[in-house]
Amino acid sequence: MIELRSPIHEDMVQPMEDHFCELTRSSWMLFHEGPGKPHFVMGYFETKEEADEAWAGLRKAFKKLPEAYEQTVLADKDWKEAYKEHLKPWDHGRLHWVPAWMRGKHAVPADAAVIWFDAGLAFGTGDHPTTRLCAIRLLDYLETKPAAQVSVTDAGCGSGILALSAAQLGCGRIAGFDRDPESVRVSIANRQENGIADERVAFHHAGLEEGFRLTGPADVVLANIISDVLCIYADDLVKAVTPGGVLALSGILAKEQAAVRAHFEAKCAAAWGSVRADGRVMGEWSDVALFRPA
């Protein structure tokens, strides 16, 4: 088994995640040890020829990647075993995200809301700060009213981890949508893997404009999407929030946070009459939350 690895600039992380979302069960993953440390793209392949071909294809999509990559021959383990070294359980409050291969090995509290995720997924494992920031915003909102009364929309659902988390936390009407049909397929598979009834979470194949027409407004709208796309569809996102609800935006580099916040504050003030907003930073990433008056 060949492990290939190459450092990448932080600006490439979100576009690469979006690219890998279209190859959800692929041999690629992104790895970052923490603030101030480099980001890497990594891949696992049976042969050197497969690795070379895959790297050439990735370089066509991301022309700033170097011609050469670092190579390691993995002995006595496959690429999924290598994933296990990098993906760890995460929790915040009642919410726990645990790799599926740790079932029976990782203890969680009796009252925990648990999502078991496939350690082989290249996208949407909950390992990225932007996904975690969205989850924390959902948990914050659930402190203000009973979960069963809260409706949630996961815009650009990826693997469905946020929508499924809302279900495990006891939220009411929940929906997710994504423009990529493979993401919808994987979201549905993850719904089944976690034993969540089909009617609890509806997943749709749709972009941002059509998606909100299918789901209707929600109390909590989660959108973990790159900044440029968020700003283009600001009007659709703002209209999707019910009075008293929150619009939680992530996929935003920390250095972009101020500009995204200003853009959305203006949109929200015009549509809602007034708005309260704040933002958080997690490493090199950030979010923006906009609270609609009741």
Secondary structure, DSSP 8 states (H G I E B T S, - for coil): -EEEEEEE-GGGHHHHHHHHHTTSSSSEEEEE-STTS-EEEEEEESSHHHHHHHHHHHHHH-TTS-S--EEEE--S--HHHHHHHH---EEETTEEEEEGGGTTTS---TT-EEEEE-TT-SS-SS-SHHHHHHHHHHHHHHTTS-GGG--EEEES-TTSHHHHHHHHTT-SSEEEEES-HHHHHHHHHHHHHTT--GGGEEEEE--HHHHHHHH--EEEEEEE--HHHHHHTHHHHHHTEEEEEEEEEEEEEGGGHHHHHHHHHHHHHHHHS--EEEEEEETTEEEEEEE---
